[in-house]
Amino acid sequence: MLEITQVTKLFNPGTTDEKTALVGVNLTMNPGDFVTVIGSNGAGKSTLMNIISGVMKPDMGDVLINDRSIKSLPEHKRSSWIGRVFQDPMAGTAPHMSIEENMAMAYKRGKGRGLGFGVTRARREIFNAQLEKLGIGLDKRLNAKVGLLSGGERQALSLLMATFTQPQILLLDEHTAALDPSRAELITELTETLVREMRLTTLMVTHNMEQAIRLGNRLIMMDKGRIILDVSEERKRTLTVPELLGEFERISGKKMADDRVVLG
């Protein structure tokens, strides 16, 4: 499904500000895998997401979906296969447009576009049915401007927009980190439901170690641009946060000193 082979990325190469973001990263995800990614600041988590989505190109290595190399494709040409939700609830939606207009744009993602109406009666029925699944009343507010929604509502909409065309790969880049605890838990529950029901192959970055253990069927830990730990589903079932911290310290030789890391 998704295969990342020997991916390396440098920023400001050949200068005094040169920084290695990824070093020979290898990762294979099978259809239906839900992989959580944990690591301190600067570990390379978001860079990995940007490489997969096409925001950045690797300096070395390859990215394949279904055995097809996509490393040379721009972001917009990958959008029919890849859905992404960002940490910032303001990203991923157009605040000056209505809920149904935003959903119409997501509906056409990766498809050819003509001069027809973006919101038709048939599509409105589809949008309404999808929004109803969220259970937070957005199906009754199709004409509301997205900029007037709360952070949790916008993130729920972003999650739905990223998934309702059933992408082959779903990227979740700390998508609950900017929300208060109750809204974060709501989005987490929606994520679990949508990923399970649609059987989406999902890669989720999180700073919450308890969440990283609880969600998904695999966990990978990154440090200094490398994957230093890959935990199987069987091991995750009994893994605890102290054990995960211990593994990080054993492998990296240091303590995880990132203030953003949430233990549970």
Buried (B, 14 or more C-beta within 10 A) or exposed (E): BBBBBEBBBBEEEEEEEEEBBBBEBEBEBEEBBBBBBBBBEBBBBBBBBBBBBBBBEBBBBBBBBEEEEBBEBEEEEBBEBBBBBBBBBBBBBEEEBBBBBBBBBBBBBBEEEEEEEBBEEEBBEBBBEBBEBBEBEBBEBBEBBBEEBEBBBBBBBBBBBBBBBEBBBBBBBBBBBBBEEEBBBBBBEBBBEBBEEBEBBBBBBBBBBBBBBBBBBBBBBBBBBBBBBEBEEEEBEEBEBEEBBEBBEEEBEEEBEEEEBBEE
